[in-house]
């Protein structure tokens, strides 16, 4: 679960064409532009992954 929710219509602050969407990688959750790979905007979710 992501810590800071974003509004469904939040435009990307870098390209203003895509939307900021939640994504998940092996390093944990983050937010990224839906226009990837044309736009490389991303930000962390504020969560840190802990080792099991």
N, CA, C and O atoms as a GROMACS GRO file, in nm:
protein
  208
    1UNK      N    1   0.084  -0.118   0.000
    1UNK     CA    2   0.000   0.000   0.000
    1UNK      C    3   0.088   0.124   0.000
    1UNK      O    4   0.189   0.129   0.071
    2UNK      N    5   0.052   0.223  -0.079
    2UNK     CA    6   0.129   0.345  -0.089
    2UNK      C    7   0.088   0.442   0.022
    2UNK      O    8  -0.028   0.445   0.062
    3UNK      N    9   0.183   0.519   0.068
    3UNK     CA   10   0.159   0.608   0.181
    3UNK      C   11   0.084   0.733   0.140
    3UNK      O   12  -0.019   0.765   0.200
    4UNK      N   13   0.133   0.806   0.039
    4UNK     CA   14   0.070   0.932   0.001
    4UNK      C   15  -0.010   0.913  -0.128
    4UNK      O   16   0.049   0.904  -0.236
    5UNK      N   17  -0.140   0.908  -0.118
    5UNK     CA   18  -0.220   0.891  -0.239
    5UNK      C   19  -0.215   1.015  -0.327
    5UNK      O   20  -0.200   1.127  -0.278
    6UNK      N   21  -0.227   0.994  -0.455
    6UNK     CA   22  -0.231   1.105  -0.550
    6UNK      C   23  -0.371   1.109  -0.610
    6UNK      O   24  -0.441   1.008  -0.616
    7UNK      N   25  -0.410   1.226  -0.654
    7UNK     CA   26  -0.541   1.236  -0.717
    7UNK      C   27  -0.534   1.168  -0.853
    7UNK      O   28  -0.429   1.168  -0.917
    8UNK      N   29  -0.645   1.111  -0.899
    8UNK     CA   30  -0.644   1.038  -1.026
    8UNK      C   31  -0.609   1.126  -1.146
    8UNK      O   32  -0.570   1.075  -1.250
    9UNK      N   33  -0.623   1.256  -1.132
    9UNK     CA   34  -0.598   1.345  -1.246
    9UNK      C   35  -0.475   1.432  -1.224
    9UNK      O   36  -0.466   1.541  -1.281
   10UNK      N   37  -0.380   1.388  -1.142
   10UNK     CA   38  -0.261   1.469  -1.117
   10UNK      C   39  -0.169   1.464  -1.238
   10UNK      O   40  -0.115   1.358  -1.271
   11UNK      N   41  -0.151   1.577  -1.305
   11UNK     CA   42  -0.062   1.583  -1.421
   11UNK      C   43   0.083   1.574  -1.378
   11UNK      O   44   0.119   1.618  -1.269
   12UNK      N   45   0.164   1.518  -1.462
   12UNK     CA   46   0.307   1.509  -1.435
   12UNK      C   47   0.367   1.649  -1.432
   12UNK      O   48   0.346   1.726  -1.526
   13UNK      N   49   0.440   1.682  -1.325
   13UNK     CA   50   0.499   1.816  -1.317
   13UNK      C   51   0.616   1.837  -1.412
   13UNK      O   52   0.658   1.951  -1.434
   14UNK      N   53   0.670   1.729  -1.469
   14UNK     CA   54   0.784   1.741  -1.559
   14UNK      C   55   0.742   1.763  -1.704
   14UNK      O   56   0.792   1.854  -1.771
   15UNK      N   57   0.649   1.679  -1.753
   15UNK     CA   58   0.612   1.688  -1.895
   15UNK      C   59   0.474   1.748  -1.919
   15UNK      O   60   0.446   1.792  -2.030
   16UNK      N   61   0.388   1.750  -1.820
   16UNK     CA   62   0.250   1.801  -1.828
   16UNK      C   63   0.165   1.729  -1.932
   16UNK      O   64   0.062   1.782  -1.975
   17UNK      N   65   0.206   1.610  -1.974
   17UNK     CA   66   0.128   1.534  -2.070
   17UNK      C   67   0.080   1.401  -2.012
   17UNK      O   68  -0.028   1.353  -2.047
   18UNK      N   69   0.159   1.342  -1.924
   18UNK     CA   70   0.121   1.217  -1.860
   18UNK      C   71   0.061   1.243  -1.724
   18UNK      O   72   0.051   1.358  -1.679
   19UNK      N   73   0.021   1.136  -1.658
   19UNK     CA   74  -0.036   1.144  -1.524
   19UNK      C   75   0.056   1.071  -1.427
   19UNK      O   76   0.124   0.976  -1.465
   20UNK      N   77   0.056   1.115  -1.302
   20UNK     CA   78   0.136   1.050  -1.198
   20UNK      C   79   0.056   0.928  -1.152
   20UNK      O   80  -0.056   0.940  -1.103
   21UNK      N   81   0.117   0.810  -1.167
   21UNK     CA   82   0.050   0.685  -1.133
   21UNK      C   83   0.136   0.604  -1.036
   21UNK      O   84   0.258   0.611  -1.041
   22UNK      N   85   0.072   0.526  -0.947
   22UNK     CA   86   0.149   0.442  -0.856
   22UNK      C   87   0.204   0.320  -0.928
   22UNK      O   88   0.136   0.260  -1.011
   23UNK      N   89   0.327   0.284  -0.896
   23UNK     CA   90   0.391   0.165  -0.952
   23UNK      C   91   0.466   0.095  -0.841
   23UNK      O   92   0.485   0.150  -0.733
   24UNK      N   93   0.509  -0.027  -0.868
   24UNK     CA   94   0.580  -0.104  -0.767
   24UNK      C   95   0.699  -0.173  -0.832
   24UNK      O   96   0.688  -0.231  -0.941
   25UNK      N   97   0.814  -0.166  -0.765
   25UNK     CA   98   0.933  -0.234  -0.814
   25UNK      C   99   0.984  -0.326  -0.704
   25UNK      O  100   0.925  -0.333  -0.596
   26UNK      N  101   1.092  -0.395  -0.730
   26UNK     CA  102   1.148  -0.483  -0.628
   26UNK      C  103   1.203  -0.404  -0.510
   26UNK      O  104   1.228  -0.460  -0.403
   27UNK      N  105   1.222  -0.273  -0.528
   27UNK     CA  106   1.270  -0.186  -0.421
   27UNK      C  107   1.157  -0.121  -0.343
   27UNK      O  108   1.183  -0.050  -0.246
   28UNK      N  109   1.034  -0.143  -0.384
   28UNK     CA  110   0.920  -0.088  -0.314
   28UNK      C  111   0.834  -0.001  -0.403
   28UNK      O  112   0.862   0.014  -0.522
   29UNK      N  113   0.728   0.055  -0.347
   29UNK     CA  114   0.635   0.137  -0.425
   29UNK      C  115   0.692   0.275  -0.456
   29UNK      O  116   0.774   0.329  -0.382
   30UNK      N  117   0.647   0.331  -0.567
   30UNK     CA  118   0.687   0.466  -0.607
   30UNK      C  119   0.583   0.521  -0.703
   30UNK      O  120   0.494   0.448  -0.747
   31UNK      N  121   0.595   0.647  -0.736
   31UNK     CA  122   0.507   0.711  -0.833
   31UNK      C  123   0.588   0.749  -0.956
   31UNK      O  124   0.703   0.791  -0.945
   32UNK      N  125   0.526   0.734  -1.072
   32UNK     CA  126   0.596   0.761  -1.197
   32UNK      C  127   0.499   0.820  -1.298
   32UNK      O  128   0.377   0.809  -1.282
   33UNK      N  129   0.554   0.882  -1.400
   33UNK     CA  130   0.472   0.940  -1.507
   33UNK      C  131   0.420   0.828  -1.597
   33UNK      O  132   0.493   0.735  -1.630
   34UNK      N  133   0.294   0.837  -1.636
   34UNK     CA  134   0.235   0.736  -1.724
   34UNK      C  135   0.292   0.745  -1.866
   34UNK      O  136   0.269   0.654  -1.946
   35UNK      N  137   0.365   0.850  -1.897
   35UNK     CA  138   0.424   0.866  -2.030
   35UNK      C  139   0.564   0.805  -2.039
   35UNK      O  140   0.635   0.828  -2.138
   36UNK      N  141   0.605   0.729  -1.938
   36UNK     CA  142   0.736   0.662  -1.944
   36UNK      C  143   0.738   0.571  -2.065
   36UNK      O  144   0.639   0.503  -2.088
   37UNK      N  145   0.841   0.565  -2.145
   37UNK     CA  146   0.978   0.614  -2.129
   37UNK      C  147   1.004   0.753  -2.187
   37UNK      O  148   1.116   0.802  -2.179
   38UNK      N  149   0.904   0.817  -2.246
   38UNK     CA  150   0.926   0.954  -2.297
   38UNK      C  151   0.956   1.051  -2.185
   38UNK      O  152   1.034   1.144  -2.203
   39UNK      N  153   0.893   1.031  -2.070
   39UNK     CA  154   0.916   1.117  -1.954
   39UNK      C  155   0.973   1.031  -1.842
   39UNK      O  156   0.927   0.919  -1.819
   40UNK      N  157   1.073   1.082  -1.773
   40UNK     CA  158   1.140   1.003  -1.670
   40UNK      C  159   1.108   1.051  -1.528
   40UNK      O  160   1.185   1.023  -1.436
   41UNK      N  161   0.998   1.124  -1.509
   41UNK     CA  162   0.962   1.172  -1.375
   41UNK      C  163   0.931   1.054  -1.284
   41UNK      O  164   0.862   0.960  -1.325
   42UNK      N  165   0.982   1.059  -1.161
   42UNK     CA  166   0.946   0.960  -1.059
   42UNK      C  167   0.972   1.020  -0.923
   42UNK      O  168   1.055   1.109  -0.907
   43UNK      N  169   0.898   0.969  -0.824
   43UNK     CA  170   0.920   1.010  -0.686
   43UNK      C  171   0.888   0.892  -0.595
   43UNK      O  172   0.806   0.806  -0.630
   44UNK      N  173   0.951   0.890  -0.483
   44UNK     CA  174   0.930   0.782  -0.387
   44UNK      C  175   0.796   0.795  -0.318
   44UNK      O  176   0.733   0.901  -0.320
   45UNK      N  177   0.753   0.688  -0.257
   45UNK     CA  178   0.625   0.689  -0.187
   45UNK      C  179   0.640   0.727  -0.042
   45UNK      O  180   0.540   0.751   0.027
   46UNK      N  181   0.764   0.732   0.007
   46UNK     CA  182   0.785   0.761   0.147
   46UNK      C  183   0.802   0.635   0.229
   46UNK      O  184   0.839   0.642   0.346
   47UNK      N  185   0.776   0.521   0.169
   47UNK     CA  186   0.795   0.393   0.237
   47UNK      C  187   0.932   0.339   0.206
   47UNK      O  188   0.986   0.361   0.097
   48UNK      N  189   0.988   0.267   0.301
   48UNK     CA  190   1.113   0.197   0.278
   48UNK      C  191   1.088   0.050   0.289
   48UNK      O  192   1.013   0.004   0.376
   49UNK      N  193   1.150  -0.025   0.201
   49UNK     CA  194   1.135  -0.169   0.204
   49UNK      C  195   1.227  -0.227   0.310
   49UNK      O  196   1.344  -0.188   0.320
   50UNK      N  197   1.175  -0.319   0.389
   50UNK     CA  198   1.258  -0.382   0.491
   50UNK      C  199   1.294  -0.522   0.446
   50UNK      O  200   1.218  -0.588   0.374
   51UNK      N  201   1.409  -0.566   0.489
   51UNK     CA  202   1.450  -0.702   0.454
   51UNK      C  203   1.377  -0.803   0.540
   51UNK      O  204   1.349  -0.779   0.657
   52UNK      N  205   1.346  -0.916   0.478
   52UNK     CA  206   1.276  -1.021   0.552
   52UNK      C  207   1.372  -1.126   0.601
   52UNK      O  208   1.331  -1.222   0.666
   0.00000   0.00000   0.00000
